[in-house]
Amino acid sequence: MANTIYQEIKKSLRELYVEDHRPWLVGFSGGKDSTMLASLVFDTPLSLPADKRTKPISFVCTDTRVEIPAIVEMVEGTLARMRTCSAEHDLRIDVTLLKPPSEQSFWVNIIGRGYPPPNRTFRWCTQRMKIDPVNIFVQQRLGHWGEAILHLGARRAESSTRAQTMAGRETRKGLRRHPDLPRVWVSNPIEFLTTEEVWAYLLQKPTPWGGDNRSLYKLYANASNGECPIQIDTSTPSCGNSRFGCWTCTVVERDKASEGLLASGDERMEKLIEFRETLLYFRDPGNGKRDMKRMNGNEGPGPLNIAARRELLRRLLALQEEVGLQLISPEELLLIQQLWKAARDPDDGRGVARIVNKQRGVIMNTDLNELNRLRDLEEDVAREKGIDPEMLRRMLAKVEEYSESHRAHGLPDDLLNILKDDLEKQADWSKRLRCPKSL
Ligand code: SF4
């Protein structure tokens, strides 16, 4: 019975491949559902004669830079085998692993900008680390192709919410319009399969790109949890619900996947799980790690204060040495340094280098003479204009930050907030001067 269902899915994919001219995009997360989808997609051109394998197919996978190490290793291995298989059989399939740019990485947002670790109400991470990189990639592909069909591995049996959402969508010949990308049509070839049918398919035969799915099965057994689906838009359910997600994820109460991997012998996870607890502690406004003012100047728990950001960086670098994995890149460190200069209690431009240089084996280059010369220059300009040098430095750092990311939207508001902060500080000081007891 199950074999008939698989044959039907394969048949309709083959018809779509041959009869429809649009190129294909395929979301791949490395989890069981998307691995099954990827197998079916690979089998489609493989089942056709060589001269009929004409359709361009792009596989797209995201790596947030804070993925669970065992998952990264498995996914990278799979992608490499997929590329080889495509080249050997001339399948016209390309495979791309997307990462968020350093300016939007988890650590640059948390340690650099002071964003609190994400929770359900402020889940800033998915858009920046998953959706945006995919959208940019899709737009580039559409620039060449005009239109595309996007295959996803979503299934109704995953949850009742998923079933309801999928049932409510209008489809034409099995395709529905993408809610945000007008020239993209979405297909869900394994929509009606049960979890058992997915595993039965994956375990009954080798993958088209070589090897079997036993290691994937073992990983699931070890992590005893679901997968973080490839995020294409905000209507895709949170990867905080069912996941192999980021090891840093503070959206979930407990990271069962990481705990499961630790229980099955992946010792790297022990320290990573501890660090996730640290992030939860830092997020709690009661623990003195947050500014008492929001980023827009309103009252309420705001970004992580600069002392907390320094402490997190120290701990992250220590963790990096302990687990022997690169957790943060030199480029991210430089960006953090840049952002600290524009923070509410700005840094002198050497804070990151001081912390990094203290760590064994890691040297961060900063030109101290150049920094000192710049500082003197800023002091001179501030004196001449009668303004606070710290405020000037924060404003300059903010302008630099925007110019590095080649955008200006939001800059006037950020500059205004720095000015407001400065005025408030001055008002605070003059109040204190009027009332010497408060000093
Ligand atoms: S797994 Fe968690 S931290 Fe990672 S993108 Fe998803 S919600 Fe954010």
Residues whose N, C-alpha, C, O or C-beta is under 5 A from the ligand:
A	BS01	SF4	C125 T126 C239 G240 G245 C246 C249 T250 V251
